[in-house]
Amino acid sequence: MNAPQPSPRRLHGCLIAALAYLATTALCLWLLRQPLAEAPTLLRAGVSLLPVIAIGFSIREVLRLVRASDELQRRIDLEALAVAAITVGLGCLSLSLLVGANVLAIEGKTVLTWILPALSVTYLIARFFAQARYR
Amino acid sequence: MNNRVRELRGASGWSQAELAERLAVSRQTINAIETGKYDPSLPLAFAIARLFGEAIEAIFTPDP
């Protein structure tokens, strides 16, 4: 039996999905600002959601990576994910309370845009510490 | 939980990487089990017991 290792193919899949996300984000931002600025709402909605498809592929690749890992790695991933979800959730709640109290003025669009990147970064940081705990 | 995995592995002359290979887990998992930082799942504990030809309760014992 072979010890579970993330195969280069799976890592390539993650990299391609990340690149596709960056490319579709840049493309849809350009399209919505220039050629499609006055396009019908349905078309603008479709174009603006292009990066979601790439994110869907990256989530699939990450799930495949997790499934290929062993039980300790899965536990580490689960702990990191739980910490990231709670941290970002609490951050959002704190921001909404501060905005509600007129202490801060943040656009909802800005907050919504940063939720997924914040989750990803917090997950990576939490994963680093969770991994160190079992070393 | 206490365990005799390190002792049994040493007696078999295997490295952590070799044992990990035989159990289809990562070396980090073996290290975490040996140092008591991680208690394996029941299927993995049975696989360890089967590999060393011992009863599961002869390898894993609850903390006193």
N, CA and C atoms of all chains as a GROMACS GRO file, in nm:
protein
  597
    1MET      N    1   0.083  -0.120   0.000
    1MET     CA    2   0.000   0.000   0.000
    1MET      C    3   0.086   0.125   0.000
    2ASN      N    4   0.041   0.224  -0.068
    2ASN     CA    5   0.117   0.349  -0.072
    2ASN      C    6   0.061   0.450   0.026
    3ALA      N    7   0.150   0.525   0.090
    3ALA     CA    8   0.106   0.632   0.179
    3ALA      C    9   0.039   0.739   0.096
    4PRO      N   10  -0.072   0.796   0.146
    4PRO     CA   11  -0.141   0.897   0.066
    4PRO      C   12  -0.059   1.023   0.049
    5GLN      N   13  -0.044   1.063  -0.070
    5GLN     CA   14   0.029   1.187  -0.102
    5GLN      C   15  -0.052   1.262  -0.206
    6PRO      N   16  -0.056   1.395  -0.198
    6PRO     CA   17  -0.121   1.469  -0.304
    6PRO      C   18  -0.044   1.450  -0.434
    7SER      N   19  -0.113   1.395  -0.535
    7SER     CA   20  -0.042   1.368  -0.660
    7SER      C   21  -0.014   1.499  -0.732
    8PRO      N   22   0.093   1.503  -0.814
    8PRO     CA   23   0.124   1.624  -0.892
    8PRO      C   24   0.006   1.665  -0.979
    9ARG      N   25  -0.072   1.564  -1.028
    9ARG     CA   26  -0.187   1.595  -1.114
    9ARG      C   27  -0.290   1.677  -1.037
   10ARG      N   28  -0.313   1.638  -0.911
   10ARG     CA   29  -0.411   1.711  -0.830
   10ARG      C   30  -0.361   1.850  -0.798
   11LEU      N   31  -0.230   1.862  -0.768
   11LEU     CA   32  -0.175   1.994  -0.738
   11LEU      C   33  -0.183   2.083  -0.862
   12HIS      N   34  -0.158   2.023  -0.979
   12HIS     CA   35  -0.171   2.098  -1.105
   12HIS      C   36  -0.315   2.146  -1.122
   13GLY      N   37  -0.410   2.059  -1.085
   13GLY     CA   38  -0.552   2.094  -1.096
   13GLY      C   39  -0.583   2.217  -1.012
   14CYS      N   40  -0.528   2.221  -0.890
   14CYS     CA   41  -0.550   2.336  -0.800
   14CYS      C   42  -0.490   2.463  -0.861
   15LEU      N   43  -0.370   2.448  -0.916
   15LEU     CA   44  -0.302   2.563  -0.975
   15LEU      C   45  -0.380   2.616  -1.096
   16ILE      N   46  -0.424   2.524  -1.181
   16ILE     CA   47  -0.501   2.564  -1.300
   16ILE      C   48  -0.630   2.634  -1.259
   17ALA      N   49  -0.698   2.580  -1.156
   17ALA     CA   50  -0.823   2.640  -1.109
   17ALA      C   51  -0.797   2.781  -1.055
   18ALA      N   52  -0.686   2.799  -0.981
   18ALA     CA   53  -0.653   2.932  -0.926
   18ALA      C   54  -0.624   3.030  -1.039
   19LEU      N   55  -0.549   2.984  -1.139
   19LEU     CA   56  -0.518   3.070  -1.254
   19LEU      C   57  -0.645   3.105  -1.331
   20ALA      N   58  -0.734   3.006  -1.345
   20ALA     CA   59  -0.861   3.030  -1.415
   20ALA      C   60  -0.943   3.134  -1.341
   21TYR      N   61  -0.939   3.129  -1.208
   21TYR     CA   62  -1.013   3.227  -1.126
   21TYR      C   63  -0.959   3.368  -1.152
   22LEU      N   64  -0.824   3.380  -1.149
   22LEU     CA   65  -0.764   3.512  -1.171
   22LEU      C   66  -0.797   3.563  -1.311
   23ALA      N   67  -0.787   3.474  -1.411
   23ALA     CA   68  -0.812   3.513  -1.550
   23ALA      C   69  -0.958   3.555  -1.569
   24THR      N   70  -1.052   3.476  -1.515
   24THR     CA   71  -1.194   3.509  -1.535
   24THR      C   72  -1.232   3.636  -1.459
   25THR      N   73  -1.168   3.656  -1.341
   25THR     CA   74  -1.197   3.779  -1.266
   25THR      C   75  -1.151   3.901  -1.346
   26ALA      N   76  -1.028   3.895  -1.397
   26ALA     CA   77  -0.975   4.008  -1.476
   26ALA      C   78  -1.061   4.030  -1.600
   27LEU      N   79  -1.097   3.918  -1.666
   27LEU     CA   80  -1.177   3.928  -1.789
   27LEU      C   81  -1.314   3.990  -1.761
   28CYS      N   82  -1.381   3.943  -1.657
   28CYS     CA   83  -1.517   3.993  -1.633
   28CYS      C   84  -1.513   4.138  -1.586
   29LEU      N   85  -1.409   4.177  -1.510
   29LEU     CA   86  -1.399   4.317  -1.468
   29LEU      C   87  -1.382   4.408  -1.590
   30TRP      N   88  -1.295   4.363  -1.683
   30TRP     CA   89  -1.271   4.441  -1.805
   30TRP      C   90  -1.398   4.449  -1.890
   31LEU      N   91  -1.462   4.331  -1.909
   31LEU     CA   92  -1.584   4.327  -1.992
   31LEU      C   93  -1.693   4.417  -1.934
   32LEU      N   94  -1.709   4.416  -1.803
   32LEU     CA   95  -1.818   4.493  -1.742
   32LEU      C   96  -1.790   4.643  -1.742
   33ARG      N   97  -1.661   4.679  -1.745
   33ARG     CA   98  -1.628   4.822  -1.745
   33ARG      C   99  -1.628   4.881  -1.886
   34GLN      N  100  -1.586   4.796  -1.983
   34GLN     CA  101  -1.572   4.849  -2.120
   34GLN      C  102  -1.684   4.803  -2.214
   35PRO      N  103  -1.666   4.686  -2.279
   35PRO     CA  104  -1.763   4.653  -2.386
   35PRO      C  105  -1.906   4.627  -2.337
   36LEU      N  106  -1.920   4.577  -2.214
   36LEU     CA  107  -2.054   4.538  -2.170
   36LEU      C  108  -2.114   4.635  -2.067
   37ALA      N  109  -2.057   4.756  -2.064
   37ALA     CA  110  -2.104   4.852  -1.963
   37ALA      C  111  -2.252   4.882  -1.977
   38GLU      N  112  -2.300   4.879  -2.102
   38GLU     CA  113  -2.441   4.912  -2.126
   38GLU      C  114  -2.521   4.790  -2.170
   39ALA      N  115  -2.466   4.672  -2.151
   39ALA     CA  116  -2.532   4.548  -2.196
   39ALA      C  117  -2.654   4.517  -2.109
   40PRO      N  118  -2.744   4.428  -2.160
   40PRO     CA  119  -2.860   4.390  -2.079
   40PRO      C  120  -2.819   4.328  -1.945
   41THR      N  121  -2.905   4.344  -1.847
   41THR     CA  122  -2.875   4.298  -1.710
   41THR      C  123  -2.842   4.149  -1.705
   42LEU      N  124  -2.918   4.070  -1.781
   42LEU     CA  125  -2.897   3.924  -1.778
   42LEU      C  126  -2.756   3.888  -1.825
   43LEU      N  127  -2.712   3.955  -1.933
   43LEU     CA  128  -2.578   3.929  -1.985
   43LEU      C  129  -2.472   3.973  -1.884
   44ARG      N  130  -2.492   4.091  -1.825
   44ARG     CA  131  -2.397   4.141  -1.724
   44ARG      C  132  -2.391   4.047  -1.603
   45ALA      N  133  -2.508   3.994  -1.566
   45ALA     CA  134  -2.512   3.900  -1.452
   45ALA      C  135  -2.433   3.774  -1.485
   46GLY      N  136  -2.454   3.721  -1.607
   46GLY     CA  137  -2.383   3.600  -1.648
   46GLY      C  138  -2.233   3.620  -1.649
   47VAL      N  139  -2.189   3.734  -1.706
   47VAL     CA  140  -2.045   3.762  -1.714
   47VAL      C  141  -1.987   3.784  -1.574
   48SER      N  142  -2.061   3.854  -1.490
   48SER     CA  143  -2.007   3.884  -1.356
   48SER      C  144  -1.992   3.758  -1.271
   49LEU      N  145  -2.068   3.652  -1.305
   49LEU     CA  146  -2.059   3.528  -1.226
   49LEU      C  147  -1.956   3.430  -1.282
   50LEU      N  148  -1.885   3.468  -1.389
   50LEU     CA  149  -1.784   3.378  -1.448
   50LEU      C  150  -1.681   3.326  -1.346
   51PRO      N  151  -1.628   3.413  -1.258
   51PRO     CA  152  -1.528   3.363  -1.161
   51PRO      C  153  -1.582   3.255  -1.068
   52VAL      N  154  -1.714   3.253  -1.048
   52VAL     CA  155  -1.773   3.152  -0.958
   52VAL      C  156  -1.751   3.011  -1.014
   53ILE      N  157  -1.754   3.001  -1.148
   53ILE     CA  158  -1.731   2.870  -1.211
   53ILE      C  159  -1.589   2.822  -1.177
   54ALA      N  160  -1.493   2.915  -1.191
   54ALA     CA  161  -1.354   2.879  -1.160
   54ALA      C  162  -1.339   2.844  -1.012
   55ILE      N  163  -1.409   2.918  -0.925
   55ILE     CA  164  -1.403   2.887  -0.782
   55ILE      C  165  -1.461   2.748  -0.756
   56GLY      N  166  -1.568   2.715  -0.829
   56GLY     CA  167  -1.628   2.582  -0.817
   56GLY      C  168  -1.527   2.472  -0.850
   57PHE      N  169  -1.451   2.494  -0.959
   57PHE     CA  170  -1.346   2.397  -0.996
   57PHE      C  171  -1.239   2.387  -0.888
   58SER      N  172  -1.199   2.502  -0.832
   58SER     CA  173  -1.093   2.499  -0.730
   58SER      C  174  -1.144   2.427  -0.605
   59ILE      N  175  -1.272   2.446  -0.570
   59ILE     CA  176  -1.328   2.376  -0.454
   59ILE      C  177  -1.327   2.225  -0.480
   60ARG      N  178  -1.362   2.186  -0.604
   60ARG     CA  179  -1.359   2.044  -0.638
   60ARG      C  180  -1.218   1.986  -0.624
   61GLU      N  181  -1.118   2.061  -0.670
   61GLU     CA  182  -0.979   2.013  -0.661
   61GLU      C  183  -0.935   2.001  -0.515
   62VAL      N  184  -0.974   2.102  -0.433
   62VAL     CA  185  -0.937   2.097  -0.291
   62VAL      C  186  -1.004   1.977  -0.224
   63LEU      N  187  -1.131   1.951  -0.259
   63LEU     CA  188  -1.201   1.835  -0.202
   63LEU      C  189  -1.131   1.705  -0.241
   64ARG      N  190  -1.084   1.698  -0.365
   64ARG     CA  191  -1.012   1.577  -0.409
   64ARG      C  192  -0.882   1.561  -0.331
   65LEU      N  193  -0.815   1.675  -0.305
   65LEU     CA  194  -0.691   1.671  -0.227
   65LEU      C  195  -0.719   1.618  -0.087
   66VAL      N  196  -0.828   1.671  -0.026
   66VAL     CA  197  -0.862   1.630   0.111
   66VAL      C  198  -0.898   1.481   0.114
   67ARG      N  199  -0.974   1.436   0.011
   67ARG     CA  200  -1.013   1.294   0.008
   67ARG      C  201  -0.893   1.203  -0.012
   68ALA      N  202  -0.789   1.255  -0.076
   68ALA     CA  203  -0.670   1.172  -0.099
   68ALA      C  204  -0.579   1.170   0.023
   69SER      N  205  -0.607   1.256   0.122
   69SER     CA  206  -0.519   1.262   0.239
   69SER      C  207  -0.566   1.162   0.345
   70ASP      N  208  -0.482   1.140   0.445
   70ASP     CA  209  -0.518   1.041   0.548
   70ASP      C  210  -0.599   1.106   0.660
   71GLU      N  211  -0.635   1.025   0.761
   71GLU     CA  212  -0.729   1.074   0.863
   71GLU      C  213  -0.675   1.190   0.945
   72LEU      N  214  -0.546   1.192   0.973
   72LEU     CA  215  -0.490   1.304   1.051
   72LEU      C  216  -0.495   1.432   0.970
   73GLN      N  217  -0.460   1.422   0.841
   73GLN     CA  218  -0.463   1.541   0.755
   73GLN      C  219  -0.606   1.596   0.745
   74ARG      N  220  -0.703   1.504   0.736
   74ARG     CA  221  -0.843   1.547   0.730
   74ARG      C  222  -0.884   1.617   0.858
   75ARG      N  223  -0.838   1.564   0.971
   75ARG     CA  224  -0.872   1.629   1.099
   75ARG      C  225  -0.812   1.770   1.103
   76ILE      N  226  -0.686   1.782   1.057
   76ILE     CA  227  -0.620   1.912   1.054
   76ILE      C  228  -0.699   2.009   0.965
   77ASP      N  229  -0.741   1.960   0.847
   77ASP     CA  230  -0.818   2.044   0.756
   77ASP      C  231  -0.951   2.086   0.818
   78LEU      N  232  -1.016   1.991   0.885
   78LEU     CA  233  -1.146   2.020   0.946
   78LEU      C  234  -1.130   2.123   1.058
   79GLU      N  235  -1.027   2.106   1.142
   79GLU     CA  236  -1.005   2.203   1.251
   79GLU      C  237  -0.978   2.341   1.194
   80ALA      N  238  -0.893   2.346   1.090
   80ALA     CA  239  -0.858   2.476   1.029
   80ALA      C  240  -0.981   2.541   0.967
   81LEU      N  241  -1.064   2.458   0.903
   81LEU     CA  242  -1.186   2.511   0.840
   81LEU      C  243  -1.282   2.566   0.946
   82ALA      N  244  -1.294   2.493   1.057
   82ALA     CA  245  -1.384   2.538   1.164
   82ALA      C  246  -1.334   2.671   1.223
   83VAL      N  247  -1.203   2.679   1.247
   83VAL     CA  248  -1.146   2.802   1.302
   83VAL      C  249  -1.167   2.918   1.204
   84ALA      N  250  -1.144   2.891   1.075
   84ALA     CA  251  -1.159   2.997   0.974
   84ALA      C  252  -1.304   3.044   0.967
   85ALA      N  253  -1.398   2.950   0.968
   85ALA     CA  254  -1.541   2.987   0.958
   85ALA      C  255  -1.582   3.070   1.078
   86ILE      N  256  -1.542   3.028   1.198
   86ILE     CA  257  -1.580   3.100   1.319
   86ILE      C  258  -1.515   3.239   1.322
   87THR      N  259  -1.385   3.244   1.286
   87THR     CA  260  -1.314   3.372   1.289
   87THR      C  261  -1.376   3.472   1.192
   88VAL      N  262  -1.397   3.428   1.068
   88VAL     CA  263  -1.452   3.519   0.967
   88VAL      C  264  -1.597   3.556   1.002
   89GLY      N  265  -1.672   3.460   1.053
   89GLY     CA  266  -1.810   3.488   1.095
   89GLY      C  267  -1.813   3.592   1.205
   90LEU      N  268  -1.725   3.576   1.305
   90LEU     CA  269  -1.719   3.674   1.414
   90LEU      C  270  -1.673   3.810   1.364
   91GLY      N  271  -1.578   3.807   1.268
   91GLY     CA  272  -1.529   3.933   1.209
   91GLY      C  273  -1.642   4.008   1.141
   92CYS      N  274  -1.723   3.933   1.064
   92CYS     CA  275  -1.837   3.994   0.994
   92CYS      C  276  -1.938   4.049   1.093
   93LEU      N  277  -1.965   3.972   1.199
   93LEU     CA  278  -2.060   4.018   1.300
   93LEU      C  279  -2.009   4.145   1.367
   94SER      N  280  -1.878   4.146   1.402
   94SER     CA  281  -1.819   4.265   1.465
   94SER      C  282  -1.831   4.385   1.373
   95LEU      N  283  -1.799   4.363   1.244
   95LEU     CA  284  -1.808   4.475   1.147
   95LEU      C  285  -1.952   4.527   1.138
   96SER      N  286  -2.048   4.434   1.133
   96SER     CA  287  -2.188   4.478   1.120
   96SER      C  288  -2.231   4.557   1.245
   97LEU      N  289  -2.183   4.516   1.362
   97LEU     CA  290  -2.218   4.590   1.485
   97LEU      C  291  -2.156   4.730   1.483
   98LEU      N  292  -2.029   4.737   1.436
   98LEU     CA  293  -1.961   4.867   1.429
   98LEU      C  294  -2.028   4.958   1.326
   99VAL      N  295  -2.068   4.899   1.212
   99VAL     CA  296  -2.138   4.978   1.110
   99VAL      C  297  -2.273   5.024   1.164
  100GLY      N  298  -2.342   4.934   1.235
  100GLY     CA  299  -2.472   4.967   1.293
  100GLY      C  300  -2.462   5.079   1.394
  101ALA      N  301  -2.348   5.086   1.463
  101ALA     CA  302  -2.328   5.190   1.565
  101ALA      C  303  -2.267   5.316   1.504
  102ASN      N  304  -2.256   5.319   1.370
  102ASN     CA  305  -2.199   5.434   1.299
  102ASN      C  306  -2.054   5.464   1.337
  103VAL      N  307  -1.983   5.361   1.381
  103VAL     CA  308  -1.840   5.377   1.412
  103VAL      C  309  -1.760   5.363   1.282
  104LEU      N  310  -1.805   5.272   1.198
  104LEU     CA  311  -1.738   5.247   1.069
  104LEU      C  312  -1.837   5.267   0.956
  105ALA      N  313  -1.783   5.303   0.840
  105ALA     CA  314  -1.868   5.310   0.721
  105ALA      C  315  -1.806   5.221   0.613
  106ILE      N  316  -1.862   5.103   0.597
  106ILE     CA  317  -1.811   5.009   0.496
  106ILE      C  318  -1.924   4.971   0.403
  107GLU      N  319  -1.892   4.966   0.274
  107GLU     CA  320  -1.991   4.924   0.176
  107GLU      C  321  -2.013   4.774   0.186
  108GLY      N  322  -2.136   4.732   0.174
  108GLY     CA  323  -2.167   4.589   0.178
  108GLY      C  324  -2.094   4.513   0.069
  109LYS      N  325  -2.078   4.577  -0.049
  109LYS     CA  326  -2.010   4.515  -0.163
  109LYS      C  327  -1.867   4.477  -0.124
  110THR      N  328  -1.799   4.569  -0.054
  110THR     CA  329  -1.660   4.545  -0.014
  110THR      C  330  -1.651   4.424   0.080
  111VAL      N  331  -1.742   4.420   0.177
  111VAL     CA  332  -1.740   4.310   0.274
  111VAL      C  333  -1.766   4.177   0.204
  112LEU      N  334  -1.867   4.174   0.116
  112LEU     CA  335  -1.901   4.050   0.046
  112LEU      C  336  -1.785   4.001  -0.039
  113THR      N  337  -1.713   4.095  -0.103
  113THR     CA  338  -1.602   4.057  -0.190
  113THR      C  339  -1.489   3.992  -0.110
  114TRP      N  340  -1.471   4.038   0.014
  114TRP     CA  341  -1.355   3.992   0.092
  114TRP      C  342  -1.382   3.869   0.178
  115ILE      N  343  -1.507   3.822   0.180
  115ILE     CA  344  -1.536   3.706   0.268
  115ILE      C  345  -1.460   3.581   0.225
  116LEU      N  346  -1.465   3.546   0.096
  116LEU     CA  347  -1.398   3.423   0.051
  116LEU      C  348  -1.245   3.433   0.065
  117PRO      N  349  -1.181   3.546   0.021
  117PRO     CA  350  -1.037   3.557   0.045
  117PRO      C  351  -1.002   3.552   0.194
  118ALA      N  352  -1.084   3.616   0.278
  118ALA     CA  353  -1.057   3.614   0.422
  118ALA      C  354  -1.067   3.472   0.477
  119LEU      N  355  -1.168   3.398   0.429
  119LEU     CA  356  -1.183   3.258   0.471
  119LEU      C  357  -1.060   3.177   0.430
  120SER      N  358  -1.015   3.198   0.306
  120SER     CA  359  -0.901   3.121   0.254
  120SER      C  360  -0.774   3.150   0.334
  121VAL      N  361  -0.747   3.279   0.357
  121VAL     CA  362  -0.624   3.316   0.430
  121VAL      C  363  -0.630   3.267   0.574
  122THR      N  364  -0.746   3.284   0.639
  122THR     CA  365  -0.760   3.239   0.777
  122THR      C  366  -0.745   3.088   0.786
  123TYR      N  367  -0.801   3.018   0.685
  123TYR     CA  368  -0.788   2.872   0.681
  123TYR      C  369  -0.641   2.831   0.673
  124LEU      N  370  -0.564   2.899   0.586
  124LEU     CA  371  -0.422   2.864   0.570
  124LEU      C  372  -0.344   2.888   0.699
  125ILE      N  373  -0.372   3.003   0.765
  125ILE     CA  374  -0.303   3.033   0.892
  125ILE      C  375  -0.341   2.929   0.998
  126ALA      N  376  -0.472   2.900   1.009
  126ALA     CA  377  -0.519   2.804   1.109
  126ALA      C  378  -0.461   2.666   1.080
  127ARG      N  379  -0.449   2.631   0.952
  127ARG     CA  380  -0.395   2.501   0.915
  127ARG      C  381  -0.248   2.488   0.957
  128PHE      N  382  -0.174   2.599   0.941
  128PHE     CA  383  -0.034   2.599   0.981
  128PHE      C  384  -0.021   2.567   1.131
  129PHE      N  385  -0.104   2.632   1.212
  129PHE     CA  386  -0.096   2.609   1.357
  129PHE      C  387  -0.149   2.471   1.395
  130ALA      N  388  -0.255   2.426   1.327
  130ALA     CA  389  -0.309   2.293   1.357
  130ALA      C  390  -0.207   2.185   1.322
  131GLN      N  391  -0.138   2.205   1.210
  131GLN     CA  392  -0.034   2.109   1.167
  131GLN      C  393   0.079   2.105   1.269
  132ALA      N  394   0.117   2.223   1.318
  132ALA     CA  395   0.227   2.231   1.415
  132ALA      C  396   0.190   2.161   1.546
  133ARG      N  397   0.062   2.161   1.579
  133ARG     CA  398   0.017   2.099   1.705
  133ARG      C  399   0.037   1.947   1.702
  134TYR      N  400   0.029   1.887   1.585
  134TYR     CA  401   0.043   1.741   1.576
  134TYR      C  402   0.184   1.698   1.536
  135ARG      N  403   0.276   1.794   1.528
  135ARG     CA  404   0.413   1.760   1.485
  135ARG      C  405   0.492   1.700   1.600
  136MET      N  406  -0.455   0.848   2.548
  136MET     CA  407  -0.438   0.703   2.532
  136MET      C  408  -0.289   0.670   2.514
  137ASN      N  409  -0.246   0.565   2.580
  137ASN     CA  410  -0.106   0.521   2.563
  137ASN      C  411  -0.100   0.412   2.456
  138ASN      N  412   0.015   0.403   2.392
  138ASN     CA  413   0.030   0.296   2.293
  138ASN      C  414   0.175   0.249   2.283
  139ARG      N  415   0.191   0.130   2.225
  139ARG     CA  416   0.324   0.069   2.212
  139ARG      C  417   0.371   0.069   2.067
  140VAL      N  418   0.320   0.162   1.989
  140VAL     CA  419   0.351   0.162   1.845
  140VAL      C  420   0.502   0.183   1.823
  141ARG      N  421   0.560   0.278   1.894
  141ARG     CA  422   0.703   0.305   1.874
  141ARG      C  423   0.786   0.180   1.909
  142GLU      N  424   0.750   0.118   2.020
  142GLU     CA  425   0.822  -0.002   2.065
  142GLU      C  426   0.810  -0.115   1.963
  143LEU      N  427   0.690  -0.138   1.915
  143LEU     CA  428   0.667  -0.246   1.818
  143LEU      C  429   0.733  -0.216   1.684
  144ARG      N  430   0.729  -0.089   1.646
  144ARG     CA  431   0.796  -0.050   1.520
  144ARG      C  432   0.946  -0.072   1.531
  145GLY      N  433   1.001  -0.032   1.647
  145GLY     CA  434   1.145  -0.051   1.670
  145GLY      C  435   1.184  -0.198   1.665
  146ALA      N  436   1.098  -0.282   1.726
  146ALA     CA  437   1.125  -0.426   1.727
  146ALA      C  438   1.120  -0.485   1.586
  147SER      N  439   1.038  -0.426   1.501
  147SER     CA  440   1.027  -0.474   1.362
  147SER      C  441   1.137  -0.416   1.274
  148GLY      N  442   1.208  -0.317   1.326
  148GLY     CA  443   1.317  -0.257   1.249
  148GLY      C  444   1.270  -0.165   1.138
  149TRP      N  445   1.152  -0.111   1.152
  149TRP     CA  446   1.098  -0.023   1.049
  149TRP      C  447   1.116   0.123   1.089
  150SER      N  448   1.133   0.207   0.991
  150SER     CA  449   1.133   0.351   1.015
  150SER      C  450   0.987   0.398   1.018
  151GLN      N  451   0.968   0.522   1.063
  151GLN     CA  452   0.831   0.576   1.063
  151GLN      C  453   0.775   0.578   0.921
  152ALA      N  454   0.862   0.613   0.826
  152ALA     CA  455   0.817   0.621   0.686
  152ALA      C  456   0.775   0.483   0.635
  153GLU      N  457   0.852   0.379   0.673
  153GLU     CA  458   0.816   0.243   0.628
  153GLU      C  459   0.683   0.198   0.687
  154LEU      N  460   0.664   0.227   0.816
  154LEU     CA  461   0.537   0.189   0.879
  154LEU      C  462   0.421   0.266   0.816
  155ALA      N  463   0.446   0.395   0.790
  155ALA     CA  464   0.342   0.477   0.726
  155ALA      C  465   0.304   0.419   0.591
  156GLU      N  466   0.404   0.377   0.516
  156GLU     CA  467   0.381   0.316   0.384
  156GLU      C  468   0.296   0.190   0.397
  157ARG      N  469   0.328   0.107   0.495
  157ARG     CA  470   0.254  -0.018   0.513
  157ARG      C  471   0.109   0.006   0.556
  158LEU      N  472   0.086   0.116   0.627
  158LEU     CA  473  -0.049   0.145   0.676
  158LEU      C  474  -0.124   0.243   0.585
  159ALA      N  475  -0.057   0.288   0.480
  159ALA     CA  476  -0.117   0.384   0.385
  159ALA      C  477  -0.159   0.513   0.454
  160VAL      N  478  -0.074   0.561   0.543
  160VAL     CA  479  -0.096   0.692   0.604
  160VAL      C  480   0.033   0.773   0.590
  161SER      N  481   0.028   0.899   0.634
  161SER     CA  482   0.149   0.981   0.623
  161SER      C  483   0.242   0.956   0.741
  162ARG      N  484   0.370   0.992   0.722
  162ARG     CA  485   0.467   0.975   0.831
  162ARG      C  486   0.429   1.061   0.950
  163GLN      N  487   0.370   1.176   0.922
  163GLN     CA  488   0.328   1.266   1.030
  163GLN      C  489   0.223   1.198   1.119
  164THR      N  490   0.137   1.117   1.057
  164THR     CA  491   0.034   1.046   1.136
  164THR      C  492   0.100   0.947   1.230
  165ILE      N  493   0.199   0.873   1.181
  165ILE     CA  494   0.269   0.776   1.266
  165ILE      C  495   0.338   0.848   1.382
  166ASN      N  496   0.404   0.958   1.349
  166ASN     CA  497   0.474   1.035   1.453
  166ASN      C  498   0.375   1.087   1.558
  167ALA      N  499   0.260   1.138   1.512
  167ALA     CA  500   0.160   1.192   1.605
  167ALA      C  501   0.102   1.081   1.694
  168ILE      N  502   0.087   0.960   1.637
  168ILE     CA  503   0.036   0.847   1.718
  168ILE      C  504   0.141   0.807   1.821
  169GLU      N  505   0.265   0.796   1.778
  169GLU     CA  506   0.372   0.753   1.869
  169GLU      C  507   0.394   0.850   1.984
  170THR      N  508   0.380   0.978   1.955
  170THR     CA  509   0.402   1.079   2.059
  170THR      C  510   0.276   1.105   2.141
  171GLY      N  511   0.168   1.034   2.108
  171GLY     CA  512   0.044   1.047   2.186
  171GLY      C  513  -0.034   1.173   2.155
  172LYS      N  514   0.002   1.242   2.046
  172LYS     CA  515  -0.071   1.365   2.013
  172LYS      C  516  -0.198   1.335   1.935
  173TYR      N  517  -0.206   1.217   1.882
  173TYR     CA  518  -0.323   1.181   1.801
  173TYR      C  519  -0.361   1.035   1.828
  174ASP      N  520  -0.489   1.015   1.857
  174ASP     CA  521  -0.541   0.879   1.873
  174ASP      C  522  -0.600   0.833   1.741
  175PRO      N  523  -0.553   0.720   1.689
  175PRO     CA  524  -0.601   0.678   1.556
  175PRO      C  525  -0.747   0.636   1.560
  176SER      N  526  -0.809   0.636   1.442
  176SER     CA  527  -0.946   0.586   1.430
  176SER      C  528  -0.945   0.435   1.456
  177LEU      N  529  -1.063   0.380   1.476
  177LEU     CA  530  -1.073   0.236   1.502
  177LEU      C  531  -1.018   0.153   1.385
  178PRO      N  532  -1.054   0.186   1.260
  178PRO     CA  533  -0.999   0.108   1.148
  178PRO      C  534  -0.846   0.113   1.143
  179LEU      N  535  -0.788   0.231   1.171
  179LEU     CA  536  -0.641   0.240   1.167
  179LEU      C  537  -0.580   0.164   1.284
  180ALA      N  538  -0.644   0.171   1.401
  180ALA     CA  539  -0.593   0.098   1.517
  180ALA      C  540  -0.596  -0.053   1.488
  181PHE      N  541  -0.703  -0.100   1.424
  181PHE     CA  542  -0.711  -0.242   1.389
  181PHE      C  543  -0.604  -0.278   1.286
  182ALA      N  544  -0.579  -0.188   1.192
  182ALA     CA  545  -0.476  -0.214   1.090
  182ALA      C  546  -0.338  -0.224   1.156
  183ILE      N  547  -0.313  -0.137   1.255
  183ILE     CA  548  -0.185  -0.141   1.327
  183ILE      C  549  -0.173  -0.274   1.404
  184ALA      N  550  -0.282  -0.312   1.471
  184ALA     CA  551  -0.280  -0.437   1.548
  184ALA      C  552  -0.256  -0.557   1.458
  185ARG      N  553  -0.324  -0.556   1.342
  185ARG     CA  554  -0.311  -0.668   1.248
  185ARG      C  555  -0.168  -0.675   1.194
  186LEU      N  556  -0.110  -0.557   1.166
  186LEU     CA  557   0.025  -0.553   1.109
  186LEU      C  558   0.127  -0.610   1.207
  187PHE      N  559   0.109  -0.578   1.336
  187PHE     CA  560   0.206  -0.626   1.435
  187PHE      C  561   0.166  -0.762   1.495
  188GLY      N  562   0.051  -0.815   1.452
  188GLY     CA  563   0.008  -0.947   1.499
  188GLY      C  564  -0.026  -0.948   1.647
  189GLU      N  565  -0.080  -0.837   1.694
  189GLU     CA  566  -0.117  -0.829   1.836
  189GLU      C  567  -0.264  -0.791   1.849
  190ALA      N  568  -0.320  -0.813   1.968
  190ALA     CA  569  -0.456  -0.767   1.993
  190ALA      C  570  -0.455  -0.615   2.009
  191ILE      N  571  -0.564  -0.554   1.970
  191ILE     CA  572  -0.569  -0.408   1.973
  191ILE      C  573  -0.548  -0.355   2.116
  192GLU      N  574  -0.603  -0.425   2.215
  192GLU     CA  575  -0.590  -0.378   2.354
  192GLU      C  576  -0.450  -0.403   2.410
  193ALA      N  577  -0.372  -0.483   2.338
  193ALA     CA  578  -0.234  -0.504   2.381
  193ALA      C  579  -0.145  -0.390   2.332
  194ILE      N  580  -0.194  -0.314   2.237
  194ILE     CA  581  -0.117  -0.201   2.181
  194ILE      C  582  -0.168  -0.069   2.238
  195PHE      N  583  -0.298  -0.053   2.242
  195PHE     CA  584  -0.357   0.074   2.288
  195PHE      C  585  -0.422   0.052   2.425
  196THR      N  586  -0.381   0.135   2.519
  196THR     CA  587  -0.441   0.128   2.652
  196THR      C  588  -0.485   0.266   2.696
  197PRO      N  589  -0.598   0.273   2.768
  197PRO     CA  590  -0.646   0.404   2.811
  197PRO      C  591  -0.552   0.464   2.916
  198ASP      N  592  -0.556   0.598   2.926
  198ASP     CA  593  -0.474   0.665   3.027
  198ASP      C  594  -0.517   0.617   3.166
  199PRO      N  595  -0.417   0.603   3.259
  199PRO     CA  596  -0.454   0.557   3.394
  199PRO      C  597  -0.540   0.662   3.466
   0.00000   0.00000   0.00000
